[in-house]
Amino acid sequence: MTTKKTVTPAGTPNIPVRRMDFEFDDAIPLYWFDNNPLLTMLLTGLSCTFPEGERMFMRAVRHYQDRITDPDLQKEVRAFIGQEAHHGKEHEAFNNLMARKGLPIEQITTFVKKAIAKEESVFSKERMLAKTCALEHFTAMFAETVLEHPEFLDAIDERLRPLWLWHAVEESEHKAVAFDVYQQQVGSYWTRTSEMALTTVLFSFFTGFHTVQLLHHQGELGNWRAVATGLGKLAGPKGFFRGMLPRYLAYYRPDFHPNQSDSRALREKGLRLLKDYLGDKMPLAA
């Protein structure tokens, strides 16, 4: 894996835009997450949604960009767009790796693209921005759980850990940008919370659906031992999702704001770990 390190002019001190340029070795095993089909296919399925999902986020925020009068928020929006563009690019590279291993990646990414296009044709710009806020809340929750418990990454192939850690840090860095745009330009509590409820159902269903697609393709749906082990690591007493419900429910408070959870120390810890992974290829303060 090689990495170039630059910060584009779009970045800000708090939301730097890092150009990673990962290269993924074909020697990475198919089941790169704890040699477990469920865990691997869950994250692979999520990665399939990222490139087009990130582009949808950018379109939703960009629609309001010219209306923003706060110069600091304008800078943050440009930084948000820059980070999301690079997330999409790097996950496309990862998805290509998994496609080379014979997984039906194109089938899933085509489905995701069509589904998002359908949503954008049906829903208002206000609701698409609310959907972006909802999904950004999910990604921030997951990202900050990774940063709180970096041991979760230990079971991932070492050549892929930097991808997931870098993505987690940056999702935490820009977690409030779409929300701030929404509050300034739309502000409807009903639209924000009703869209979170709808997005929760759709996100949960389609994440499970794509995971099942991939498991079925590999003939692993009947591998109950692997499925049970994977579910235990996710939802068991010490699983990844432990303690996440209060964070999720906080979104429904009228006075909610993403920065009520101060995650600066977590991000600093994550960047130090990323530095350990990448050495001089990745600066601590990009």
Backbone as CSV, one residue per row, in Angstrom:
resi,resn,N_x,N_y,N_z,CA_x,CA_y,CA_z,C_x,C_y,C_z
1,MET,0.851,-1.191,0.000,0.000,0.000,0.000,0.880,1.232,0.000
2,THR,0.591,2.183,-0.896,1.303,3.454,-0.910,0.327,4.573,-0.660
3,THR,0.833,5.629,-0.080,-0.037,6.739,0.289,0.643,8.055,-0.044
4,LYS,-0.069,8.945,-0.710,0.377,10.316,-0.887,-0.350,11.161,0.138
5,LYS,0.306,12.142,0.670,-0.337,12.959,1.684,-0.384,14.410,1.229
6,THR,-1.571,14.908,1.048,-1.742,16.310,0.715,-3.000,16.801,1.388
7,VAL,-3.074,18.109,1.555,-4.296,18.732,2.045,-4.745,19.703,0.975
8,THR,-5.953,19.564,0.484,-6.435,20.443,-0.571,-6.825,21.777,0.037
9,PRO,-6.928,22.823,-0.788,-7.370,24.121,-0.261,-8.762,24.080,0.346
10,ALA,-9.538,23.025,0.042,-10.888,22.937,0.594,-10.872,22.646,2.087
11,GLY,-9.769,22.142,2.613,-9.750,21.715,3.993,-9.716,22.870,4.980
12,THR,-10.050,22.565,6.220,-9.950,23.499,7.325,-9.108,22.836,8.413
13,PRO,-8.639,23.593,9.416,-7.863,22.958,10.481,-8.609,21.824,11.179
14,ASN,-9.918,21.953,11.322,-10.691,20.915,12.002,-11.199,19.838,11.057
15,ILE,-11.269,20.151,9.757,-11.758,19.182,8.770,-10.770,19.164,7.607
16,PRO,-9.590,18.594,7.802,-8.605,18.535,6.717,-9.014,17.506,5.669
17,VAL,-8.661,17.770,4.428,-8.965,16.846,3.335,-7.688,16.086,3.011
18,ARG,-7.675,14.792,3.328,-6.482,13.963,3.158,-6.650,13.097,1.912
19,ARG,-5.685,13.144,1.024,-5.723,12.295,-0.172,-4.879,11.057,0.113
20,MET,-5.541,9.927,0.318,-4.832,8.749,0.802,-4.233,7.895,-0.307
21,ASP,-4.949,7.682,-1.410,-4.463,6.876,-2.532,-4.014,5.477,-2.091
22,PHE,-4.901,4.763,-1.417,-4.593,3.398,-1.004,-4.485,2.483,-2.222
23,GLU,-3.616,1.510,-2.113,-3.548,0.418,-3.079,-3.743,-0.876,-2.298
24,PHE,-4.680,-1.697,-2.729,-5.045,-2.885,-1.967,-4.487,-4.134,-2.639
25,ASP,-3.695,-4.848,-1.872,-2.984,-6.030,-2.341,-3.973,-7.161,-2.604
26,ASP,-3.877,-7.773,-3.772,-4.760,-8.902,-4.090,-4.517,-10.094,-3.170
27,ALA,-3.398,-10.089,-2.445,-3.125,-11.182,-1.506,-3.961,-11.075,-0.233
28,ILE,-4.650,-9.950,-0.038,-5.565,-9.833,1.105,-6.601,-10.945,1.002
29,PRO,-6.832,-11.707,2.071,-7.759,-12.843,1.961,-9.194,-12.388,1.750
30,LEU,-10.007,-13.283,1.216,-11.421,-12.984,0.981,-12.114,-12.611,2.286
31,TYR,-11.909,-13.418,3.315,-12.529,-13.154,4.618,-11.505,-12.432,5.495
32,TRP,-11.386,-11.139,5.238,-10.329,-10.328,5.830,-10.663,-9.830,7.226
33,PHE,-11.887,-10.070,7.693,-12.289,-9.614,9.022,-12.472,-10.838,9.920
34,ASP,-11.438,-11.131,10.693,-11.464,-12.235,11.657,-11.736,-13.580,10.985
35,ASN,-11.413,-13.691,9.695,-11.707,-14.896,8.923,-13.177,-15.286,9.048
36,ASN,-14.045,-14.279,9.182,-15.463,-14.517,9.438,-16.296,-14.010,8.261
37,PRO,-17.069,-14.894,7.613,-17.869,-14.465,6.452,-18.883,-13.374,6.786
38,LEU,-19.576,-13.487,7.926,-20.602,-12.494,8.250,-19.995,-11.114,8.436
39,LEU,-18.952,-11.004,9.255,-18.347,-9.702,9.516,-17.763,-9.102,8.241
40,THR,-17.099,-9.938,7.444,-16.502,-9.451,6.206,-17.565,-8.968,5.238
41,MET,-18.646,-9.746,5.067,-19.660,-9.373,4.084,-20.521,-8.199,4.572
42,LEU,-20.652,-8.055,5.877,-21.374,-6.898,6.399,-20.643,-5.608,6.026
43,LEU,-19.340,-5.551,6.290,-18.591,-4.335,5.980,-18.392,-4.169,4.475
44,THR,-18.283,-5.268,3.752,-18.181,-5.166,2.294,-19.476,-4.621,1.710
45,GLY,-20.618,-5.099,2.220,-21.898,-4.583,1.758,-22.042,-3.103,2.051
46,LEU,-21.616,-2.676,3.240,-21.651,-1.253,3.564,-20.754,-0.457,2.618
47,SER,-19.568,-0.986,2.351,-18.653,-0.290,1.458,-19.254,-0.124,0.063
48,CYS,-20.053,-1.080,-0.361,-20.703,-0.964,-1.671,-21.652,0.233,-1.730
49,THR,-22.198,0.631,-0.584,-23.128,1.762,-0.560,-22.405,3.104,-0.451
50,PHE,-21.135,3.084,-0.064,-20.452,4.340,0.254,-20.233,5.259,-0.956
51,PRO,-19.691,4.780,-2.081,-19.380,5.749,-3.147,-20.596,6.553,-3.607
52,GLU,-21.698,5.878,-3.928,-22.877,6.624,-4.369,-23.550,7.332,-3.207
53,GLY,-23.500,6.734,-2.019,-24.056,7.396,-0.846,-23.334,8.692,-0.548
54,GLU,-21.991,8.676,-0.628,-21.225,9.899,-0.387,-21.568,10.960,-1.431
55,ARG,-21.760,10.542,-2.673,-22.115,11.509,-3.717,-23.492,12.113,-3.447
56,MET,-24.408,11.297,-2.922,-25.720,11.825,-2.557,-25.598,12.857,-1.445
57,PHE,-24.758,12.573,-0.445,-24.538,13.532,0.637,-24.028,14.857,0.066
58,MET,-23.072,14.771,-0.844,-22.498,15.989,-1.428,-23.553,16.776,-2.197
59,ARG,-24.383,16.071,-2.960,-25.433,16.769,-3.708,-26.431,17.431,-2.769
60,ALA,-26.781,16.742,-1.685,-27.771,17.281,-0.751,-27.272,18.558,-0.087
61,VAL,-26.019,18.581,0.288,-25.446,19.764,0.939,-25.156,20.856,-0.081
62,ARG,-24.635,20.461,-1.240,-24.267,21.444,-2.258,-25.483,22.251,-2.736
63,HIS,-26.664,21.647,-2.702,-27.876,22.357,-3.133,-28.071,23.656,-2.358
64,TYR,-27.643,23.663,-1.093,-27.840,24.835,-0.233,-26.590,25.699,-0.109
65,GLN,-25.511,25.301,-0.778,-24.219,25.931,-0.531,-24.235,27.426,-0.805
66,ASP,-24.870,27.843,-1.884,-24.864,29.266,-2.242,-25.724,30.117,-1.314
67,ARG,-26.577,29.483,-0.527,-27.450,30.228,0.381,-26.805,30.456,1.750
68,ILE,-25.694,29.801,2.007,-25.047,29.899,3.314,-24.289,31.217,3.400
69,THR,-24.579,31.969,4.428,-23.925,33.275,4.605,-22.787,33.243,5.615
70,ASP,-22.770,32.234,6.463,-21.719,32.111,7.467,-20.423,31.653,6.777
71,PRO,-19.382,32.467,6.765,-18.150,32.083,6.037,-17.478,30.836,6.607
72,ASP,-17.573,30.647,7.926,-16.972,29.454,8.523,-17.707,28.196,8.072
73,LEU,-19.034,28.262,8.023,-19.795,27.104,7.568,-19.549,26.854,6.082
74,GLN,-19.375,27.897,5.313,-19.035,27.735,3.895,-17.739,26.931,3.747
75,LYS,-16.739,27.279,4.541,-15.465,26.554,4.493,-15.653,25.096,4.914
76,GLU,-16.468,24.886,5.946,-16.703,23.523,6.419,-17.437,22.697,5.372
77,VAL,-18.355,23.312,4.649,-19.070,22.601,3.592,-18.090,22.164,2.501
78,ARG,-17.180,23.054,2.105,-16.191,22.673,1.096,-15.308,21.538,1.602
79,ALA,-14.944,21.595,2.879,-14.126,20.532,3.459,-14.907,19.221,3.529
80,PHE,-16.178,19.299,3.919,-17.052,18.127,3.956,-17.106,17.464,2.584
81,ILE,-17.326,18.264,1.550,-17.409,17.732,0.193,-16.078,17.092,-0.207
82,GLY,-14.977,17.729,0.164,-13.674,17.168,-0.152,-13.433,15.829,0.526
83,GLN,-13.750,15.751,1.811,-13.559,14.476,2.519,-14.452,13.384,1.938
84,GLU,-15.713,13.699,1.702,-16.630,12.686,1.195,-16.221,12.202,-0.197
85,ALA,-15.718,13.104,-1.026,-15.261,12.699,-2.355,-14.138,11.673,-2.247
86,HIS,-13.217,11.885,-1.316,-12.116,10.944,-1.154,-12.575,9.637,-0.520
87,HIS,-13.566,9.692,0.359,-14.112,8.443,0.905,-14.671,7.580,-0.219
88,GLY,-15.452,8.211,-1.100,-16.010,7.461,-2.214,-14.930,6.848,-3.080
89,LYS,-13.892,7.626,-3.375,-12.805,7.133,-4.232,-12.093,5.941,-3.606
90,GLU,-11.761,6.031,-2.323,-11.024,4.940,-1.686,-11.878,3.694,-1.525
91,HIS,-13.161,3.868,-1.258,-14.017,2.687,-1.138,-14.305,2.057,-2.497
92,GLU,-14.275,2.844,-3.562,-14.359,2.241,-4.893,-13.153,1.345,-5.144
93,ALA,-11.977,1.790,-4.710,-10.779,0.967,-4.864,-10.908,-0.324,-4.058
94,PHE,-11.422,-0.216,-2.826,-11.635,-1.421,-2.020,-12.679,-2.330,-2.666
95,ASN,-13.782,-1.732,-3.146,-14.827,-2.534,-3.792,-14.290,-3.265,-5.012
96,ASN,-13.390,-2.614,-5.749,-12.783,-3.276,-6.902,-11.966,-4.486,-6.473
97,LEU,-11.284,-4.375,-5.329,-10.558,-5.530,-4.793,-11.509,-6.696,-4.555
98,MET,-12.643,-6.414,-3.905,-13.579,-7.489,-3.585,-14.250,-8.032,-4.856
99,ALA,-14.427,-7.183,-5.859,-14.973,-7.660,-7.134,-13.993,-8.619,-7.802
100,ARG,-12.698,-8.319,-7.700,-11.696,-9.213,-8.291,-11.695,-10.572,-7.608
101,LYS,-12.214,-10.629,-6.398,-12.297,-11.904,-5.682,-13.574,-12.666,-6.040
102,GLY,-14.368,-12.114,-6.955,-15.529,-12.831,-7.461,-16.851,-12.458,-6.837
103,LEU,-16.879,-11.438,-5.967,-18.129,-11.039,-5.333,-18.960,-10.172,-6.285
104,PRO,-20.289,-10.215,-6.165,-21.168,-9.460,-7.077,-21.274,-7.984,-6.695
105,ILE,-20.148,-7.318,-6.657,-20.089,-5.930,-6.215,-20.872,-5.018,-7.162
106,GLU,-20.700,-5.204,-8.467,-21.373,-4.335,-9.427,-22.890,-4.450,-9.310
107,GLN,-23.385,-5.635,-9.031,-24.831,-5.825,-8.858,-25.349,-4.964,-7.708
108,ILE,-24.609,-4.932,-6.612,-25.044,-4.158,-5.450,-24.892,-2.665,-5.705
109,THR,-23.752,-2.248,-6.256,-23.543,-0.817,-6.471,-24.531,-0.258,-7.493
110,THR,-24.897,-1.048,-8.489,-25.905,-0.606,-9.458,-27.259,-0.448,-8.785
111,PHE,-27.601,-1.386,-7.924,-28.859,-1.296,-7.171,-28.882,-0.044,-6.308
112,VAL,-27.773,0.211,-5.608,-27.693,1.383,-4.725,-27.856,2.665,-5.537
113,LYS,-27.194,2.741,-6.675,-27.279,3.946,-7.509,-28.713,4.191,-7.965
114,LYS,-29.396,3.142,-8.395,-30.779,3.291,-8.851,-31.701,3.668,-7.689
115,ALA,-31.472,3.068,-6.526,-32.321,3.351,-5.367,-32.175,4.804,-4.928
116,ILE,-30.947,5.301,-4.904,-30.730,6.692,-4.508,-31.331,7.642,-5.541
117,ALA,-31.175,7.327,-6.821,-31.775,8.167,-7.864,-33.288,8.216,-7.710
118,LYS,-33.901,7.091,-7.345,-35.343,7.058,-7.133,-35.723,7.943,-5.956
119,GLU,-34.984,7.845,-4.859,-35.256,8.698,-3.699,-35.159,10.174,-4.061
120,GLU,-34.117,10.512,-4.792,-33.923,11.921,-5.147,-35.010,12.437,-6.082
121,SER,-35.623,11.535,-6.842,-36.712,11.955,-7.727,-38.034,12.099,-6.992
122,VAL,-38.151,11.455,-5.837,-39.413,11.439,-5.089,-39.397,12.431,-3.928
123,PHE,-38.283,12.502,-3.206,-38.219,13.312,-1.999,-37.780,14.738,-2.302
124,SER,-38.197,15.654,-1.461,-37.803,17.054,-1.585,-36.333,17.220,-1.231
125,LYS,-35.778,18.375,-1.634,-34.396,18.689,-1.277,-34.243,18.763,0.243
126,GLU,-35.268,19.271,0.919,-35.228,19.366,2.381,-35.129,17.978,3.007
127,ARG,-35.912,17.037,2.467,-35.899,15.692,3.055,-34.615,14.950,2.693
128,MET,-34.069,15.193,1.523,-32.795,14.550,1.186,-31.680,15.068,2.084
129,LEU,-31.729,16.343,2.442,-30.737,16.858,3.393,-30.963,16.251,4.768
130,ALA,-32.224,16.072,5.172,-32.521,15.416,6.448,-32.033,13.967,6.429
131,LYS,-32.177,13.295,5.290,-31.667,11.920,5.161,-30.154,11.909,5.309
132,THR,-29.502,12.890,4.716,-28.050,12.993,4.857,-27.667,13.151,6.321
133,CYS,-28.377,14.012,7.046,-28.099,14.203,8.476,-28.278,12.896,9.246
134,ALA,-29.338,12.159,8.926,-29.601,10.897,9.616,-28.473,9.896,9.373
135,LEU,-28.076,9.747,8.118,-27.019,8.793,7.802,-25.669,9.251,8.342
136,GLU,-25.451,10.551,8.376,-24.219,11.056,8.990,-24.204,10.756,10.491
137,HIS,-25.373,10.755,11.123,-25.425,10.398,12.540,-25.060,8.927,12.726
138,PHE,-25.572,8.056,11.855,-25.203,6.648,11.929,-23.696,6.472,11.741
139,THR,-23.143,7.093,10.711,-21.715,6.897,10.460,-20.870,7.476,11.588
140,ALA,-21.312,8.583,12.174,-20.563,9.143,13.307,-20.624,8.211,14.513
141,MET,-21.788,7.631,14.779,-21.900,6.676,15.887,-20.948,5.502,15.684
142,PHE,-20.973,4.927,14.485,-20.113,3.779,14.210,-18.647,4.185,14.267
143,ALA,-18.335,5.354,13.685,-16.949,5.812,13.654,-16.411,6.021,15.061
144,GLU,-17.184,6.668,15.903,-16.680,6.984,17.237,-16.640,5.751,18.133
145,THR,-17.451,4.748,17.821,-17.318,3.472,18.527,-15.989,2.809,18.160
146,VAL,-15.623,2.870,16.875,-14.312,2.356,16.456,-13.188,3.112,17.161
147,LEU,-13.319,4.437,17.256,-12.274,5.229,17.890,-12.212,4.975,19.397
148,GLU,-13.356,4.703,20.020,-13.387,4.377,21.449,-12.792,3.001,21.711
149,HIS,-13.019,2.085,20.767,-12.594,0.688,20.945,-11.770,0.255,19.731
150,PRO,-10.571,0.810,19.567,-9.774,0.463,18.381,-9.371,-1.000,18.337
151,GLU,-9.533,-1.713,19.458,-9.256,-3.153,19.439,-10.186,-3.886,18.470
152,PHE,-11.316,-3.244,18.131,-12.221,-3.811,17.134,-11.503,-4.016,15.805
153,LEU,-10.504,-3.157,15.523,-9.770,-3.253,14.264,-8.746,-4.373,14.262
154,ASP,-8.410,-4.898,15.440,-7.338,-5.892,15.524,-7.632,-7.133,14.698
155,ALA,-8.911,-7.456,14.539,-9.285,-8.659,13.801,-9.334,-8.428,12.289
156,ILE,-9.127,-7.177,11.843,-9.129,-6.858,10.420,-7.719,-7.014,9.868
157,ASP,-7.603,-7.526,8.661,-6.301,-7.659,8.014,-5.561,-6.322,8.098
158,GLU,-4.300,-6.386,8.481,-3.541,-5.160,8.758,-3.452,-4.236,7.548
159,ARG,-3.588,-4.789,6.349,-3.520,-3.962,5.145,-4.797,-3.166,4.906
160,LEU,-5.874,-3.510,5.632,-7.146,-2.799,5.484,-7.477,-1.919,6.687
161,ARG,-6.761,-2.096,7.784,-7.063,-1.286,8.973,-6.968,0.216,8.703
162,PRO,-5.953,0.693,7.965,-5.878,2.142,7.753,-7.099,2.707,7.034
163,LEU,-7.679,1.981,6.091,-8.869,2.454,5.379,-9.999,2.731,6.351
164,TRP,-10.304,1.766,7.203,-11.453,1.901,8.094,-11.184,2.907,9.206
165,LEU,-9.946,2.975,9.682,-9.623,3.943,10.729,-9.647,5.370,10.178
166,TRP,-9.030,5.585,9.024,-9.050,6.917,8.390,-10.483,7.376,8.141
167,HIS,-11.318,6.484,7.632,-12.713,6.842,7.373,-13.414,7.203,8.683
168,ALA,-13.149,6.456,9.733,-13.773,6.742,11.029,-13.371,8.119,11.549
169,VAL,-12.097,8.439,11.484,-11.639,9.744,11.965,-12.335,10.868,11.217
170,GLU,-12.406,10.758,9.904,-12.962,11.853,9.118,-14.475,11.961,9.259
171,GLU,-15.161,10.829,9.449,-16.604,10.916,9.707,-16.864,11.658,11.012
172,SER,-16.010,11.452,11.998,-16.154,12.189,13.252,-15.826,13.660,13.059
173,GLU,-14.813,13.951,12.242,-14.413,15.340,12.031,-15.535,16.180,11.422
174,HIS,-16.260,15.606,10.463,-17.265,16.423,9.762,-18.701,16.081,10.158
175,LYS,-18.883,15.457,11.313,-20.193,14.946,11.682,-21.264,16.016,11.832
176,ALA,-20.877,17.269,12.061,-21.859,18.326,12.318,-22.155,19.189,11.099
177,VAL,-21.445,18.999,9.992,-21.559,19.943,8.883,-22.932,19.891,8.229
178,ALA,-23.365,18.708,7.800,-24.683,18.602,7.157,-25.783,19.033,8.124
179,PHE,-25.617,18.696,9.400,-26.611,19.075,10.409,-26.701,20.599,10.531
180,ASP,-25.563,21.276,10.555,-25.574,22.738,10.666,-26.223,23.380,9.440
181,VAL,-25.951,22.825,8.267,-26.604,23.343,7.061,-28.117,23.141,7.163
182,TYR,-28.501,21.955,7.618,-29.937,21.676,7.754,-30.596,22.651,8.732
183,GLN,-30.005,22.835,9.881,-30.604,23.703,10.894,-30.726,25.144,10.390
184,GLN,-29.740,25.594,9.631,-29.779,26.967,9.128,-30.738,27.139,7.952
185,GLN,-30.809,26.130,7.096,-31.552,26.291,5.851,-32.941,25.660,5.869
186,VAL,-33.178,24.698,6.748,-34.482,24.017,6.810,-35.059,24.162,8.219
187,GLY,-34.442,23.474,9.176,-34.787,23.675,10.577,-35.997,22.933,11.099
188,SER,-36.703,22.197,10.250,-37.920,21.509,10.694,-37.578,20.306,11.569
189,TYR,-38.040,20.334,12.818,-37.827,19.195,13.716,-38.566,17.964,13.197
190,TRP,-39.787,18.130,12.700,-40.574,16.992,12.203,-39.872,16.314,11.034
191,THR,-39.411,17.091,10.074,-38.746,16.490,8.915,-37.472,15.771,9.346
192,ARG,-36.719,16.383,10.246,-35.462,15.769,10.700,-35.707,14.439,11.399
193,THR,-36.657,14.402,12.317,-36.849,13.188,13.107,-37.648,12.125,12.355
194,SER,-38.622,12.538,11.565,-39.375,11.543,10.794,-38.474,10.888,9.757
195,GLU,-37.551,11.663,9.196,-36.623,11.074,8.227,-35.635,10.143,8.918
196,MET,-35.243,10.453,10.142,-34.395,9.517,10.877,-35.117,8.194,11.100
197,ALA,-36.379,8.246,11.461,-37.144,7.008,11.680,-37.216,6.197,10.390
198,LEU,-37.534,6.862,9.270,-37.615,6.163,7.989,-36.251,5.628,7.569
199,THR,-35.233,6.430,7.714,-33.885,6.019,7.319,-33.398,4.851,8.160
200,THR,-33.769,4.823,9.447,-33.368,3.710,10.306,-33.903,2.389,9.762
201,VAL,-35.168,2.388,9.359,-35.778,1.171,8.805,-35.086,0.777,7.502
202,LEU,-34.928,1.733,6.593,-34.346,1.423,5.285,-32.884,1.032,5.402
203,PHE,-32.130,1.770,6.224,-30.709,1.469,6.392,-30.518,0.071,6.981
204,SER,-31.295,-0.257,8.000,-31.177,-1.571,8.637,-31.557,-2.687,7.663
205,PHE,-32.662,-2.481,6.933,-33.124,-3.523,6.007,-32.108,-3.763,4.898
206,PHE,-31.662,-2.701,4.249,-30.799,-2.894,3.087,-29.380,-3.295,3.481
207,THR,-28.919,-2.897,4.679,-27.631,-3.401,5.147,-27.707,-4.919,5.328
208,GLY,-28.783,-5.384,5.954,-28.976,-6.819,6.103,-29.150,-7.516,4.766
209,PHE,-29.908,-6.896,3.869,-30.176,-7.480,2.553,-28.885,-7.681,1.763
210,HIS,-28.029,-6.666,1.724,-26.787,-6.792,0.963,-25.839,-7.792,1.616
211,THR,-25.844,-7.849,2.937,-25.014,-8.844,3.618,-25.470,-10.252,3.254
212,VAL,-26.781,-10.479,3.262,-27.323,-11.791,2.883,-26.993,-12.107,1.422
213,GLN,-27.111,-11.119,0.524,-26.739,-11.330,-0.875,-25.324,-11.877,-0.999
214,LEU,-24.409,-11.236,-0.304,-23.008,-11.628,-0.405,-22.760,-12.993,0.235
215,LEU,-23.379,-13.232,1.385,-23.236,-14.540,2.024,-23.813,-15.645,1.145
216,HIS,-24.969,-15.379,0.557,-25.601,-16.372,-0.326,-24.701,-16.657,-1.524
217,HIS,-24.118,-15.625,-2.100,-23.241,-15.815,-3.254,-22.071,-16.718,-2.905
218,GLN,-21.583,-16.609,-1.674,-20.434,-17.409,-1.244,-20.841,-18.757,-0.654
219,GLY,-22.148,-19.033,-0.601,-22.607,-20.289,-0.021,-22.408,-20.377,1.482
220,GLU,-22.425,-19.210,2.149,-22.128,-19.165,3.586,-23.362,-18.940,4.456
221,LEU,-24.553,-18.845,3.850,-25.742,-18.600,4.673,-25.983,-19.721,5.674
222,GLY,-25.600,-20.920,5.320,-25.796,-22.054,6.220,-24.651,-22.280,7.189
223,ASN,-23.673,-21.404,7.179,-22.525,-21.542,8.081,-22.905,-20.919,9.421
224,TRP,-23.682,-21.646,10.206,-24.261,-21.091,11.429,-23.210,-20.739,12.467
225,ARG,-22.121,-21.490,12.492,-21.065,-21.181,13.450,-20.483,-19.793,13.166
226,ALA,-20.183,-19.524,11.884,-19.613,-18.224,11.522,-20.617,-17.101,11.760
227,VAL,-21.891,-17.369,11.422,-22.928,-16.351,11.615,-23.098,-16.042,13.104
228,ALA,-23.152,-17.089,13.924,-23.330,-16.890,15.362,-22.136,-16.161,15.967
229,THR,-20.928,-16.524,15.537,-19.734,-15.854,16.041,-19.741,-14.379,15.653
230,GLY,-20.083,-14.110,14.399,-20.133,-12.728,13.937,-21.172,-11.912,14.676
231,LEU,-22.366,-12.477,14.859,-23.414,-11.766,15.586,-23.009,-11.496,17.025
232,GLY,-22.301,-12.439,17.628,-21.835,-12.233,18.998,-20.873,-11.065,19.100
233,LYS,-19.992,-10.927,18.093,-19.035,-9.817,18.105,-19.718,-8.477,17.860
234,LEU,-20.885,-8.510,17.221,-21.614,-7.276,16.947,-22.585,-6.916,18.064
235,ALA,-23.381,-7.894,18.491,-24.506,-7.611,19.380,-24.418,-8.306,20.726
236,GLY,-23.308,-8.990,21.014,-23.155,-9.654,22.294,-22.909,-8.658,23.418
237,PRO,-22.783,-9.160,24.645,-22.579,-8.272,25.807,-21.390,-7.327,25.658
238,LYS,-20.354,-7.767,24.961,-19.189,-6.920,24.716,-19.052,-6.590,23.236
239,GLY,-20.177,-6.645,22.503,-20.152,-6.449,21.066,-20.039,-4.999,20.649
240,PHE,-19.865,-4.826,19.353,-19.638,-3.501,18.779,-20.788,-2.543,19.075
241,PHE,-22.014,-3.042,19.084,-23.175,-2.163,19.231,-23.505,-1.824,20.682
242,ARG,-22.693,-2.315,21.630,-22.990,-2.057,23.028,-22.977,-0.554,23.314
243,GLY,-23.963,-0.100,24.056,-24.004,1.285,24.463,-24.385,2.275,23.376
244,MET,-24.787,1.794,22.202,-25.040,2.699,21.092,-26.454,3.273,21.098
245,LEU,-27.409,2.582,21.745,-28.803,3.020,21.697,-29.005,4.437,22.238
246,PRO,-28.421,4.808,23.392,-28.609,6.194,23.861,-28.111,7.236,22.863
247,ARG,-27.017,6.942,22.167,-26.505,7.874,21.169,-27.502,8.029,20.019
248,TYR,-28.065,6.904,19.633,-29.053,6.956,18.552,-30.270,7.762,18.977
249,LEU,-30.811,7.481,20.149,-32.037,8.147,20.613,-31.826,9.635,20.843
250,ALA,-30.600,10.038,21.155,-30.318,11.458,21.385,-30.686,12.303,20.176
251,TYR,-30.638,11.718,18.987,-30.942,12.457,17.764,-32.365,13.010,17.763
252,TYR,-33.261,12.367,18.497,-34.668,12.772,18.499,-34.952,13.917,19.467
253,ARG,-33.970,14.329,20.254,-34.185,15.462,21.150,-34.293,16.754,20.342
254,PRO,-35.210,17.646,20.706,-35.307,18.919,19.968,-34.027,19.737,20.009
255,ASP,-33.264,19.608,21.105,-32.046,20.411,21.233,-30.788,19.652,20.821
256,PHE,-30.935,18.545,20.103,-29.771,17.732,19.731,-28.834,18.509,18.818
257,HIS,-27.530,18.294,19.020,-26.513,18.732,18.078,-25.373,17.713,18.118
258,PRO,-24.804,17.349,16.968,-23.742,16.330,16.965,-22.559,16.655,17.860
259,ASN,-22.237,17.928,18.005,-21.064,18.291,18.802,-21.326,18.295,20.306
260,GLN,-22.532,17.935,20.718,-22.766,17.731,22.153,-21.920,16.566,22.671
261,SER,-21.544,15.679,21.768,-20.591,14.614,22.096,-19.220,15.056,21.612
262,ASP,-18.380,15.493,22.538,-17.058,16.025,22.188,-16.116,14.850,21.902
263,SER,-15.758,14.703,20.645,-14.956,13.539,20.252,-13.541,13.933,19.817
264,ARG,-13.092,15.124,20.199,-11.759,15.558,19.782,-10.666,14.631,20.298
265,ALA,-10.779,14.214,21.549,-9.749,13.331,22.111,-9.743,11.982,21.392
266,LEU,-10.933,11.501,21.029,-11.012,10.234,20.297,-10.336,10.355,18.937
267,ARG,-10.571,11.482,18.259,-9.961,11.660,16.943,-8.442,11.746,17.055
268,GLU,-7.966,12.431,18.088,-6.517,12.521,18.281,-5.918,11.133,18.521
269,LYS,-6.629,10.322,19.302,-6.167,8.952,19.527,-6.166,8.167,18.222
270,GLY,-7.226,8.346,17.427,-7.311,7.652,16.152,-6.207,8.063,15.196
271,LEU,-5.876,9.359,15.159,-4.809,9.827,14.279,-3.442,9.300,14.716
272,ARG,-3.239,9.179,16.020,-1.976,8.590,16.497,-1.865,7.136,16.050
273,LEU,-2.976,6.409,16.131,-2.964,5.014,15.697,-2.760,4.927,14.184
274,LEU,-3.388,5.829,13.442,-3.193,5.847,11.997,-1.728,6.124,11.651
275,LYS,-1.114,7.015,12.435,0.319,7.293,12.261,1.139,6.031,12.499
276,ASP,0.751,5.246,13.497,1.450,3.987,13.756,1.320,3.041,12.561
277,TYR,0.143,3.009,11.952,-0.084,2.138,10.799,0.719,2.580,9.580
278,LEU,0.740,3.902,9.332,1.264,4.410,8.068,2.646,5.032,8.170
279,GLY,3.112,5.307,9.371,4.416,5.930,9.527,4.443,7.326,8.922
280,ASP,5.527,7.647,8.229,5.711,8.980,7.668,4.804,9.253,6.472
281,LYS,4.082,8.244,6.013,3.166,8.448,4.890,1.901,9.198,5.312
282,MET,1.688,9.325,6.615,0.474,9.976,7.100,0.814,10.940,8.230
283,PRO,0.688,12.257,8.035,0.979,13.195,9.120,-0.103,13.174,10.176
284,LEU,0.277,13.470,11.427,-0.728,13.542,12.490,-1.692,14.690,12.258
285,ALA,-1.185,15.831,11.841,-2.039,16.999,11.607,-1.957,17.321,10.132
286,ALA,-2.904,16.784,9.351,-2.861,16.975,7.913,-3.302,18.378,7.563
